[in-house]
Amino acid sequence: MNPERRHITVSAATPFERGRERGEQLRDVLPGGLGIYSELFRLAGLTEDRVREDALRTADAVGAFRPRLREEMDGVAAGAGIDPWRISALNARTEILAQSGTGRPGECSTIVRRLEAGAGGPRTFGVQTWDWHVELAPYWHTHEVRGGRYDVAGVTEHGILGKVGVNGAGLALHFNILGHRADGAGGVPVHLLAATVLEEAGSVAEALDLVRSAPVSASSSFTLFDREAAVTADITPVGVFVVEPVGGSVIRTNHFLSPVPRAGEKNELYQPDSGERYDLVASRLARGPEPRSATELLGLLRSEPGQPQLCCVPDMALPLGQRWATLSTIVLEPADRSMRVTEGSPLGARDRPWRVLTA
């Protein structure tokens, strides 16, 4: 992994000061990422006044759900020297962009394995590609967060409090976006919900209880696994729907796996791409042999030209908003509370260094 890839540590005693620590470490780079999101919002047909209104409504919802999250966002704004509503908009970027009907060329793919009891008991591990706009490649970082109930090691975007990661209790979270016709802005952002799960939940069961308590307004899936259990959840404004592993595996792309939200799915956003990626991974798992390690799982997320895009290569001839790239590849292992991350896709992962963090 490029040694210049930013890594930040947050460990202050209060939420506002943790936010300030984050903002100060990102002060020189946050405006660049915000500028790209401002342009993406504009391309989605959203005026700055509309985004500001959505951001303020989001901040109110966050304050009602977890006051400390709003305090932490305010701290980021103070540390970075940026208007607080812009930090709220950044953390709600999924919800704000959900108001656009524009289709997207690809997204993330995730596999989690649960191996049955051996000498050391059950074991779980997971891998994920994070696919997003190539223009945002400079604007993400790894982080270590301390000061809450559990320490967290993770990956997120500049100014956003959380995304993918593992915590000190050995709870891991992979993150895939979904699309439902009820999606919109004004609820608890899914990125802040992910940050809350990793800070507060000590098990899959605790994480699901927490997720069910959040008034979300846009859809995503959290694939949650601890040392023994693994599930994936369709998280939507119409409910939370849990899906168990099949044959010891959870495969996650960008469509609903449960029937209730599927009835309201925005198929135009991610299909047929999402289904094709899911089917490719499922067929590889079915052909065997059974993956026994995270390294073996990585091979199932490689794709070549002409195959469904498990590894996204941007077409730079396309305009902003349509240039999709695999920004990072992430491995989570609850047994040792570890995260490994490298830049780019699994295609080059064997030849690139990894950053290894422990919660």
C-alpha positions as CSV (number, residue, x, y, z in Angstrom):
1,M,0.0,0.0,0.0
2,N,1.3,3.5,-0.9
3,P,3.0,4.7,2.3
4,E,1.6,8.1,1.6
5,R,-2.0,6.9,1.9
6,R,-3.3,8.9,4.8
7,H,-3.9,7.1,8.2
8,I,-5.4,8.9,11.1
9,T,-5.9,8.2,14.8
10,V,-8.7,9.5,16.9
11,S,-8.6,9.0,20.7
12,A,-9.8,12.1,22.6
13,A,-12.1,11.7,25.6
14,T,-15.2,13.5,24.2
15,P,-17.0,13.2,20.9
16,F,-16.5,16.8,19.9
17,E,-12.7,16.6,20.6
18,R,-12.5,13.3,18.7
19,G,-14.2,15.0,15.8
20,R,-11.8,18.0,16.1
21,E,-8.8,15.5,16.0
22,R,-10.2,14.0,12.8
23,G,-10.9,17.4,11.2
24,E,-7.4,18.8,12.1
25,Q,-5.7,15.7,10.5
26,L,-7.8,16.1,7.3
27,R,-7.8,19.9,7.1
28,D,-5.7,20.1,4.0
29,V,-7.5,17.5,2.0
30,L,-11.2,17.7,3.1
31,P,-12.0,20.6,0.7
32,G,-11.0,18.6,-2.3
33,G,-13.3,15.7,-1.5
34,L,-16.1,18.1,-0.6
35,G,-15.7,19.8,-4.0
36,I,-16.1,16.5,-5.9
37,Y,-19.2,15.7,-3.9
38,S,-20.7,19.1,-4.5
39,E,-20.3,18.4,-8.2
40,L,-21.8,15.0,-7.9
41,F,-24.8,16.5,-6.1
42,R,-25.1,19.1,-8.9
43,L,-25.0,16.3,-11.5
44,A,-27.8,14.6,-9.6
45,G,-30.0,17.6,-10.1
46,L,-29.7,18.9,-6.5
47,T,-29.1,22.6,-5.8
48,E,-26.8,23.7,-3.0
49,D,-29.9,25.0,-1.1
50,R,-31.5,21.6,-1.4
51,V,-28.3,19.9,-0.2
52,R,-28.0,22.3,2.7
53,E,-31.7,21.7,3.7
54,D,-31.2,17.9,3.5
55,A,-28.0,18.2,5.6
56,L,-29.7,20.2,8.3
57,R,-32.6,17.7,8.5
58,T,-30.0,14.9,8.7
59,A,-28.2,16.6,11.6
60,D,-31.4,16.9,13.5
61,A,-32.2,13.2,13.0
62,V,-28.6,12.3,14.0
63,G,-28.9,14.4,17.1
64,A,-32.1,12.7,18.1
65,F,-30.6,9.2,17.5
66,R,-27.1,9.7,19.0
67,P,-26.3,13.3,20.2
68,R,-22.6,12.4,20.4
69,L,-22.6,11.8,16.6
70,R,-23.8,15.3,15.9
71,E,-21.2,16.6,18.4
72,E,-18.5,14.6,16.6
73,M,-19.5,16.0,13.2
74,D,-19.4,19.5,14.6
75,G,-15.9,18.7,15.9
76,V,-14.8,17.6,12.4
77,A,-16.1,20.9,11.0
78,A,-14.3,22.9,13.7
79,G,-11.0,21.0,13.2
80,A,-11.2,21.3,9.4
81,G,-12.5,24.9,9.3
82,I,-15.6,23.9,7.3
83,D,-19.3,24.8,7.8
84,P,-21.0,22.1,9.9
85,W,-23.8,21.6,7.4
86,R,-21.2,20.5,4.8
87,I,-19.8,17.8,7.1
88,S,-23.4,16.6,7.7
89,A,-24.0,16.5,3.9
90,L,-20.8,14.5,3.4
91,N,-21.8,11.9,6.0
92,A,-25.3,11.8,4.3
93,R,-23.9,11.5,0.8
94,T,-25.6,8.1,0.3
95,E,-29.0,9.6,1.3
96,I,-28.6,12.8,-0.7
97,L,-27.5,11.0,-3.8
98,A,-30.4,8.5,-3.4
99,Q,-32.7,11.2,-4.6
100,S,-31.2,10.9,-8.1
101,G,-32.6,8.3,-10.5
102,T,-29.4,8.1,-12.4
103,G,-28.1,4.5,-13.0
104,R,-24.6,3.6,-11.8
105,P,-22.1,1.5,-13.6
106,G,-21.0,-0.8,-10.8
107,E,-20.4,-1.1,-7.0
108,C,-18.9,-3.2,-4.2
109,S,-18.7,-7.0,-3.9
110,T,-18.3,-8.9,-0.6
111,I,-17.8,-12.5,0.5
112,V,-17.8,-13.7,4.1
113,R,-17.1,-17.3,5.1
114,R,-18.1,-19.1,8.2
115,L,-16.2,-22.4,8.8
116,E,-17.7,-24.9,11.1
117,A,-16.1,-25.8,14.4
118,G,-12.6,-27.2,14.3
119,A,-10.0,-27.4,17.0
120,G,-10.4,-23.7,17.8
121,G,-14.2,-23.5,17.3
122,P,-16.0,-21.7,14.4
123,R,-14.0,-19.2,12.4
124,T,-15.1,-16.3,10.1
125,F,-13.4,-14.1,7.7
126,G,-14.4,-11.7,4.9
127,V,-13.2,-9.8,1.9
128,Q,-14.6,-6.8,0.0
129,T,-13.9,-4.6,-2.9
130,W,-14.8,-0.9,-2.4
131,D,-15.8,0.6,-5.8
132,W,-16.6,4.2,-6.2
133,H,-15.9,7.3,-8.4
134,V,-12.2,7.3,-9.5
135,E,-12.1,11.0,-8.8
136,L,-12.4,10.2,-5.1
137,A,-9.4,7.9,-5.0
138,P,-7.3,10.5,-3.1
139,Y,-10.0,11.2,-0.5
140,W,-10.1,8.1,1.7
141,H,-8.0,6.9,4.6
142,T,-7.6,4.1,7.1
143,H,-8.2,5.0,10.7
144,E,-8.0,3.8,14.3
145,V,-10.6,5.2,16.6
146,R,-10.5,5.0,20.4
147,G,-12.6,6.6,23.1
148,G,-15.9,4.8,22.6
149,R,-17.1,1.4,24.0
150,Y,-14.9,-0.4,21.6
151,D,-11.8,0.5,19.7
152,V,-12.2,0.4,15.9
153,A,-9.9,-0.2,12.9
154,G,-11.4,0.8,9.6
155,V,-11.6,2.5,6.2
156,T,-13.6,5.5,5.5
157,E,-13.7,8.7,3.4
158,H,-12.3,12.0,4.5
159,G,-14.8,13.6,6.8
160,I,-17.1,10.6,7.1
161,L,-17.0,9.0,10.6
162,G,-17.2,5.4,9.5
163,K,-17.7,2.7,6.8
164,V,-16.0,-0.7,6.8
165,G,-14.1,-2.1,9.8
166,V,-13.6,-4.3,12.8
167,N,-13.8,-3.5,16.5
168,G,-12.1,-4.6,19.7
169,A,-14.8,-7.1,20.5
170,G,-14.2,-8.9,17.2
171,L,-17.2,-7.6,15.4
172,A,-16.6,-6.9,11.7
173,L,-18.7,-5.0,9.2
174,H,-18.7,-5.0,5.4
175,F,-20.8,-2.4,3.6
176,N,-22.7,-2.5,0.2
177,I,-25.1,0.1,-1.1
178,L,-28.7,-0.9,-2.2
179,G,-31.5,1.1,-3.8
180,H,-35.2,1.3,-2.8
181,R,-37.9,3.5,-4.1
182,A,-38.5,4.8,-0.5
183,D,-34.9,6.0,-0.2
184,G,-34.2,9.7,0.4
185,A,-32.6,12.1,2.9
186,G,-33.5,13.1,6.4
187,G,-32.9,9.9,8.4
188,V,-29.8,8.6,10.2
189,P,-27.1,8.1,7.5
190,V,-26.0,4.6,6.9
191,H,-22.4,5.6,7.2
192,L,-23.0,7.0,10.7
193,L,-25.0,3.9,11.5
194,A,-21.9,1.8,10.5
195,A,-19.7,3.9,12.7
196,T,-22.1,3.5,15.6
197,V,-22.3,-0.3,15.2
198,L,-18.6,-0.6,15.3
199,E,-18.2,1.6,18.3
200,E,-21.1,0.1,20.4
201,A,-21.9,-3.5,19.4
202,G,-20.0,-6.4,20.7
203,S,-21.6,-9.2,18.7
204,V,-23.8,-9.8,15.6
205,A,-26.9,-9.9,17.8
206,E,-26.1,-6.6,19.4
207,A,-25.4,-5.0,16.1
208,L,-28.7,-6.2,14.6
209,D,-30.6,-4.7,17.6
210,L,-28.8,-1.4,17.1
211,V,-29.5,-1.3,13.4
212,R,-33.2,-2.0,14.0
213,S,-33.4,0.9,16.3
214,A,-32.2,3.5,13.8
215,P,-34.6,5.5,11.7
216,V,-32.8,5.2,8.4
217,S,-34.0,6.9,5.2
218,A,-31.8,5.1,2.6
219,S,-30.9,1.5,1.9
220,S,-27.6,-0.4,2.3
221,S,-26.5,-3.8,3.5
222,F,-24.3,-4.5,6.4
223,T,-22.6,-7.9,6.4
224,L,-21.9,-8.5,10.1
225,F,-19.8,-11.2,11.5
226,D,-18.1,-12.0,14.8
227,R,-15.9,-14.9,15.8
228,E,-18.7,-17.4,15.5
229,A,-21.7,-15.9,13.6
230,A,-22.2,-14.3,10.2
231,V,-25.3,-12.7,8.6
232,T,-26.1,-10.0,6.1
233,A,-28.9,-7.5,6.5
234,D,-31.0,-5.5,4.0
235,I,-31.3,-2.2,5.8
236,T,-34.1,0.0,4.3
237,P,-36.6,2.7,5.2
238,V,-39.3,-0.1,5.2
239,G,-37.5,-2.4,7.6
240,V,-34.4,-4.5,8.4
241,F,-34.3,-8.0,6.9
242,V,-31.7,-10.5,7.9
243,V,-30.3,-13.2,5.5
244,E,-28.4,-16.2,6.8
245,P,-25.4,-17.7,5.1
246,V,-25.9,-20.3,2.4
247,G,-23.5,-23.2,2.6
248,G,-21.3,-21.3,5.0
249,S,-21.0,-18.2,2.7
250,V,-22.5,-14.8,2.5
251,I,-22.2,-13.2,-1.0
252,R,-23.2,-9.5,-1.2
253,T,-23.4,-7.3,-4.2
254,N,-25.9,-4.5,-4.7
255,H,-29.4,-6.0,-4.8
256,F,-31.8,-7.1,-2.1
257,L,-31.6,-10.7,-1.0
258,S,-34.9,-10.6,0.9
259,P,-38.4,-10.5,-0.8
260,V,-40.1,-7.6,1.0
261,P,-37.7,-4.8,0.0
262,R,-37.1,-6.5,-3.4
263,A,-40.7,-5.5,-4.3
264,G,-39.6,-1.8,-4.1
265,E,-36.1,-2.1,-5.5
266,K,-34.6,0.5,-7.9
267,N,-33.5,-2.2,-10.4
268,E,-32.3,0.4,-12.8
269,L,-29.5,1.5,-10.5
270,Y,-27.4,-1.7,-10.2
271,Q,-29.0,-4.4,-12.4
272,P,-28.2,-6.5,-14.3
273,D,-24.6,-5.8,-13.1
274,S,-25.2,-6.7,-9.5
275,G,-26.9,-10.0,-10.3
276,E,-24.2,-11.0,-12.7
277,R,-21.5,-10.3,-10.1
278,Y,-23.4,-12.3,-7.5
279,D,-23.8,-15.2,-9.9
280,L,-20.1,-15.2,-10.9
281,V,-19.0,-15.4,-7.2
282,A,-21.7,-18.1,-6.4
283,S,-20.6,-20.2,-9.3
284,R,-16.9,-20.0,-8.2
285,L,-17.9,-21.1,-4.7
286,A,-20.0,-23.9,-6.0
287,R,-17.1,-25.3,-8.1
288,G,-14.8,-25.4,-5.1
289,P,-12.6,-26.2,-3.4
290,E,-13.9,-24.6,-0.2
291,P,-12.0,-21.5,0.7
292,R,-10.2,-21.9,4.0
293,S,-8.7,-18.5,4.4
294,A,-9.3,-14.9,3.5
295,T,-6.4,-15.1,1.0
296,E,-8.3,-17.8,-0.9
297,L,-11.4,-15.7,-0.9
298,L,-9.6,-12.9,-2.6
299,G,-9.2,-15.0,-5.7
300,L,-12.9,-15.2,-6.1
301,L,-13.2,-11.4,-6.4
302,R,-10.8,-11.1,-9.4
303,S,-12.3,-10.4,-12.7
304,E,-10.9,-10.0,-16.2
305,P,-12.2,-7.9,-19.2
306,G,-15.4,-9.4,-20.5
307,Q,-16.4,-10.7,-17.1
308,P,-18.9,-9.0,-14.6
309,Q,-16.9,-6.2,-13.0
310,L,-15.8,-7.5,-9.6
311,C,-12.7,-5.4,-10.3
312,C,-13.8,-2.0,-11.8
313,V,-11.5,-0.2,-14.2
314,P,-12.6,3.3,-15.0
315,D,-13.3,4.4,-18.6
316,M,-11.7,7.8,-18.5
317,A,-13.5,8.8,-21.8
318,L,-16.7,9.0,-19.8
319,P,-17.7,12.1,-17.8
320,L,-17.5,12.7,-14.0
321,G,-20.0,10.5,-12.2
322,Q,-19.6,7.5,-14.6
323,R,-15.9,6.6,-14.1
324,W,-16.1,3.7,-11.6
325,A,-12.9,2.2,-10.0
326,T,-12.0,-0.3,-7.4
327,L,-10.5,2.1,-4.8
328,S,-9.5,-0.5,-2.3
329,T,-9.6,-4.2,-1.3
330,I,-10.3,-5.0,2.4
331,V,-9.9,-8.1,4.5
332,L,-11.5,-8.4,7.9
333,E,-10.8,-11.2,10.4
334,P,-12.7,-11.1,13.7
335,A,-10.6,-13.8,15.5
336,D,-7.6,-11.5,15.8
337,R,-9.6,-8.2,15.4
338,S,-7.6,-7.4,12.3
339,M,-8.1,-5.4,9.1
340,R,-5.9,-5.6,6.0
341,V,-6.3,-3.1,3.2
342,T,-4.6,-2.3,0.0
343,E,-5.2,0.2,-2.7
344,G,-6.9,-1.0,-5.9
345,S,-8.5,-4.3,-6.8
346,P,-7.7,-7.9,-6.0
347,L,-6.1,-8.3,-9.4
348,G,-2.9,-6.7,-8.2
349,A,-3.2,-7.4,-4.5
350,R,-0.6,-10.1,-4.5
351,D,2.0,-7.6,-5.7
352,R,1.1,-4.7,-3.5
353,P,1.8,-4.0,0.2
354,W,-1.0,-4.2,2.6
355,R,-1.7,-2.0,5.6
356,V,-2.5,-4.2,8.7
357,L,-4.4,-2.7,11.6
358,T,-5.7,-4.3,14.8
359,A,-8.6,-2.9,16.8
